[in-house]
């Protein structure tokens, strides 16, 4: 049985992950999380796939994964996003996703990252608006 995680508990689980990492990865994940929320205050935090922080608005914007040597932000529709600052440096061969690997000591281009988040949200909302079903035309009533 699949257990649903509320927004409040997802945020608490992400807080817990940041705290338990207790090193540069926790600080980096916290920084990235803050920048995501500054870029779009309507971002919803989720906890999926057995422990992955997910940031969504109109669909998945990106994940915030932590590994031994990297904090990875995977943008669900990254291949469709413009990246003039060249932030994407991982998962470049795929047709859909793109990722940013942040290593210890690396600076984050905050303005460019916020622009990417905003662009990802705009794309999600654009795609979502095209997918909304059109109302069915009403038939004339047979009652007189």
C-alpha positions in Angstrom: 0.0 0.0 0.0 1.4 3.4 -1.0 1.6 5.9 1.8 1.0 9.5 1.0 3.2 12.1 2.6 1.6 15.5 3.5 3.3 18.7 2.5 4.0 19.5 6.1 5.7 16.1 6.7 7.6 16.4 3.4 9.1 19.7 4.6 9.9 18.1 8.0 11.6 15.1 6.2 13.7 17.5 4.1 14.6 19.4 7.3 15.6 16.1 8.9 17.7 15.1 5.8 19.6 18.4 5.9 20.2 18.0 9.7 21.3 14.4 9.5 23.8 15.1 6.6 25.5 17.7 8.9 28.2 18.6 6.4 28.6 20.6 3.2 25.9 18.5 1.5 23.3 19.5 4.1 24.3 23.2 3.8 24.2 23.0 0.0 20.8 21.3 0.0 19.4 23.9 2.4 20.8 26.7 0.2 19.3 25.2 -3.0 16.0 24.7 -1.2 16.0 28.4 -0.2 16.8 29.6 -3.7 14.0 27.4 -5.1 11.5 29.0 -2.8 12.9 32.5 -3.5 12.4 31.9 -7.2 8.8 30.7 -6.7 7.1 31.0 -3.3 4.4 28.7 -4.6 6.7 25.7 -4.8 5.4 22.6 -3.1 7.8 20.3 -1.3 7.3 16.5 -1.7 9.1 13.4 -0.5 9.1 10.7 -3.1 10.8 7.6 -4.2 11.8 6.4 -0.8 13.6 9.5 0.3 14.1 12.1 -2.5 13.2 15.7 -1.9 11.0 16.9 -4.8 10.0 20.5 -5.6 6.9 21.0 -7.6 4.6 23.6 -9.1 2.3 22.4 -11.8 4.4 19.3 -12.0 7.8 18.3 -10.9 10.3 21.2 -11.2 13.4 19.4 -9.8 14.7 17.0 -7.2 17.3 17.7 -4.5 19.3 14.5 -4.3 22.4 14.0 -2.1 25.2 11.6 -2.7 28.7 11.1 -1.2 30.4 13.6 -3.5 27.6 15.7 -4.9 24.3 17.4 -4.4 22.3 16.8 -7.6 19.4 18.9 -8.8 17.6 17.0 -11.5 15.2 19.1 -13.6 12.3 16.9 -14.8 12.0 18.8 -18.1 15.5 20.2 -18.2 16.1 19.4 -21.8 13.4 21.8 -22.8 14.8 24.7 -20.7 17.2 27.4 -21.9 20.4 27.4 -19.8 22.4 30.4 -21.0 24.5 30.3 -17.8 25.5 26.7 -18.5 24.4 25.4 -15.1 23.5 21.9 -16.4 26.5 19.7 -16.2 25.1 16.2 -15.8 22.6 14.0 -17.5 23.2 15.9 -20.7 22.5 13.0 -23.1 18.9 12.4 -22.3 15.9 13.7 -24.2 14.0 15.0 -21.1 16.0 15.5 -17.9 19.0 17.6 -17.1 20.9 17.9 -13.9 23.2 20.2 -12.0 25.9 18.5 -9.9 27.2 20.7 -7.1 30.4 19.6 -5.6 31.9 20.6 -2.3 33.3 24.2 -2.3 31.5 25.1 -5.6 29.7 28.4 -5.8 26.1 28.4 -7.0 25.1 31.0 -9.6 22.0 32.1 -7.6 20.5 34.3 -10.2 20.8 31.7 -13.0 19.4 29.0 -10.8 16.4 31.0 -9.8 15.9 31.8 -13.5 16.0 28.1 -14.3 13.4 27.3 -11.6 11.1 30.0 -12.9 11.4 28.8 -16.4 10.7 25.2 -15.3 7.6 26.3 -13.5 6.4 28.3 -16.5 6.9 25.3 -18.7 4.9 23.1 -16.3 2.1 25.5 -16.2 2.1 26.0 -20.0 2.0 22.2 -20.6 -0.7 21.8 -17.9 -2.9 24.5 -19.4 -2.8 22.7 -22.8 -3.8 19.4 -21.1 -6.9 20.7 -19.5 -10.0 19.1 -21.1 -12.2 21.4 -23.1 -15.8 21.6 -21.9 -18.2 19.4 -23.9 -20.7 21.4 -25.9 -24.1 21.4 -24.4 -26.9 19.7 -26.3 -30.2 21.3 -26.7 -32.7 20.2 -24.0 -35.5 17.9 -25.2 -37.8 19.4 -22.5 -40.2 21.9 -23.8 
